[in-house]
Amino acid sequence: MAAKRHPTCQWCGTELRSSRRGRPRKYCSQACRQRAYEQRNAIAGTQIPAEAIILRPELAQRLQDSLFELRCAAEDVKTAVNEGATSAEITQLCNEFVALAHKTEKFRMKE
């Protein structure tokens, strides 16, 4: 059974707290709302799709590095299973894998 996905900020990906009144929130903070507004205005009148994500080169490199770390963690789990690692060792590797996945999901938060 898959875990229930909570809504996330449309700018940074942070999980949003649900509000009981009004429209569902799109952004976790005013800062994220402002960054999204700035990006929408920056691409207005261009052929860049509104749903495009524009990244500075250093941020794109950071994402690429995070994805490499994530792949290495997955390979570590696979190797441990193939080599007959203990349940505790596999659990530790899986915990590290999940932590890296969470870090990668939120790569835009610390721009």
C-alpha positions as CSV (number, residue, x, y, z in Angstrom):
1,M,0.0,0.0,0.0
2,A,1.5,3.3,-1.0
3,A,1.8,6.2,1.4
4,K,-0.7,9.0,0.9
5,R,1.0,11.9,-0.9
6,H,0.4,15.3,0.7
7,P,0.3,18.4,-1.4
8,T,3.6,20.1,-1.9
9,C,4.7,23.7,-2.6
10,Q,4.7,24.4,-6.3
11,W,8.0,26.2,-6.0
12,C,10.2,24.3,-3.6
13,G,8.4,21.0,-3.1
14,T,8.0,21.3,0.7
15,E,5.0,19.4,2.0
16,L,2.1,21.7,2.7
17,R,0.1,21.7,5.9
18,S,-3.6,21.3,5.1
19,S,-5.8,24.2,5.8
20,R,-9.4,23.6,6.6
21,R,-10.7,26.9,5.2
22,G,-10.5,28.5,1.8
23,R,-8.6,27.4,-1.3
24,P,-5.9,24.8,-1.0
25,R,-2.4,26.4,-0.7
26,K,0.0,26.3,-3.6
27,Y,3.1,27.7,-1.9
28,C,4.6,27.1,1.6
29,S,5.6,30.7,2.1
30,Q,5.4,34.2,0.7
31,A,9.0,33.8,-0.5
32,C,8.1,30.8,-2.7
33,R,5.0,32.6,-4.0
34,Q,7.3,35.6,-4.9
35,R,9.9,33.3,-6.7
36,A,7.1,31.7,-8.7
37,Y,5.7,35.1,-9.6
38,E,9.2,36.3,-10.7
39,Q,9.7,33.3,-12.9
40,R,6.2,33.6,-14.5
41,N,7.0,37.3,-15.3
42,A,10.5,36.4,-16.6
43,I,9.2,34.0,-19.2
44,A,6.2,36.1,-20.2
45,G,6.3,36.8,-23.9
46,T,8.8,34.0,-24.6
47,Q,8.3,30.5,-26.0
48,I,9.3,28.9,-22.7
49,P,6.4,26.9,-21.4
50,A,4.8,28.1,-18.2
51,E,5.4,24.8,-16.5
52,A,9.2,24.8,-17.3
53,I,11.6,24.9,-14.4
54,I,14.5,27.2,-15.0
55,L,17.6,26.4,-13.0
56,R,20.9,28.2,-12.6
57,P,23.8,26.1,-13.8
58,E,25.1,25.5,-10.2
59,L,21.7,24.4,-9.1
60,A,21.4,22.0,-12.1
61,Q,24.8,20.6,-11.1
62,R,23.6,20.1,-7.5
63,L,20.6,18.2,-8.8
64,Q,22.8,16.0,-11.0
65,D,25.0,15.3,-8.0
66,S,22.0,14.4,-5.8
67,L,20.7,12.1,-8.5
68,F,24.1,10.4,-8.7
69,E,24.2,9.9,-4.9
70,L,20.7,8.5,-5.1
71,R,21.7,6.0,-7.8
72,C,24.8,5.0,-5.7
73,A,22.6,4.4,-2.7
74,A,20.2,2.2,-4.7
75,E,23.2,0.2,-6.0
76,D,24.5,-0.2,-2.4
77,V,21.1,-1.7,-1.4
78,K,21.2,-4.0,-4.4
79,T,24.8,-5.2,-3.7
80,A,24.0,-5.7,0.0
81,V,21.0,-7.9,-0.9
82,N,23.0,-9.9,-3.5
83,E,25.8,-10.5,-1.0
84,G,23.4,-11.7,1.8
85,A,23.7,-8.7,4.1
86,T,21.8,-8.9,7.4
87,S,18.4,-7.4,7.8
88,A,19.9,-4.7,10.0
89,E,22.4,-3.7,7.4
90,I,19.8,-3.6,4.6
91,T,17.5,-1.5,6.9
92,Q,20.4,1.0,7.5
93,L,21.1,1.2,3.8
94,C,17.4,1.7,3.0
95,N,17.1,4.4,5.6
96,E,20.1,6.2,4.0
97,F,18.5,5.7,0.6
98,V,15.2,7.2,1.7
99,A,17.0,10.2,3.4
100,L,18.8,10.9,0.1
101,A,15.5,10.7,-1.8
102,H,13.9,13.3,0.5
103,K,17.0,15.5,0.1
104,T,16.7,15.2,-3.7
105,E,13.0,16.0,-3.7
106,K,13.7,19.3,-1.9
107,F,16.7,20.4,-4.0
108,R,15.3,23.8,-4.7
109,M,14.7,24.8,-1.1
110,K,18.2,26.1,-0.5
111,E,18.8,28.2,-3.6
